[in-house]
Amino acid sequence: MRRNQSTLIGSLLLVSVAGSGLGGCGVLPAGGEMATGSVAQNAKVVQTPTRADRECLARAMYFESNRTDEEGMLAVGTVVMNRLDSPKYPGSVCEVVGQKRQFANGVLSKPVRDQDRGRIEKVADLLLAGERHKDVGPALHFHTAGYTFPYTNMHYVALAGGNQFYEKTDREGYLPAVLPHAVVQTASGKLVPIQMATLLDTPDSFATGTPRPRMPSIQATQVAYGLTLPQGVPTRYSSAPAR
């Protein structure tokens, strides 16, 4: 049975307190909605994630990483959610995953083994609640580990689940500025974090009031490959800073 909105908001706050690794905008003010002025002005407004989006997210992780590696799945899922934050990509999880030539062929149609569903759905739930892979950070790209490319703008940040994750530098060698997390506009016109909107429109298991299962701390060593930026050059500008 779906609980009332007050109970749902309380559940979200419990999840937020239980997991210090949760991303997003932090604990919400009373009432569960953020005033428009509290949201970054350049935050992308996207569609409220639905059960279908949860399935698309789970499928992207499943078919793009080592299926026994929850850390690798979290890393791929982080890229999906980063793309949802970016104005360069579509405004829903399924549209991001379904873009042509971006993810594995058949990612939205191939069968998923029943015995794997619980694991991938758990990781999808964590991502929709705000969890992100700490080393992938804001990266928007990855490819199968072991492949090499001649491009000079690939700044590698992590290796997980059989994939190498990277950010693209600009022509001057700088990494793009970090994008604010996308938000959802409610029927009343308020902007709320995705995890709040998701909590109000998700499978019943999301709304039980029980804290969601959390993955073990990510302790695996992350190996960085590829180019490094010149010493002393800031790494978080969208272009060279003014001199």
Secondary structure as UniProt FT lines:
FT   HELIX           5..18
FT   TURN            20..21
FT   TURN            24..25
FT   TURN            30..31
FT   HELIX           36..38
FT   TURN            41..42
FT   STRAND          45..46
FT   HELIX           51..64
FT   TURN            67..68
FT   HELIX           70..85
FT   TURN            87..88
FT   HELIX           93..97
FT   TURN            100..102
FT   TURN            105..109
FT   HELIX           114..128
FT   TURN            129..130
FT   TURN            134..138
FT   STRAND          141..144
FT   TURN            145..146
FT   STRAND          154..160
FT   TURN            161..162
FT   STRAND          163..168
FT   TURN            171..172
FT   STRAND          183..185
FT   TURN            187..188
FT   STRAND          191..193
FT   HELIX           194..199
FT   HELIX           204..207
FT   TURN            231..232
//
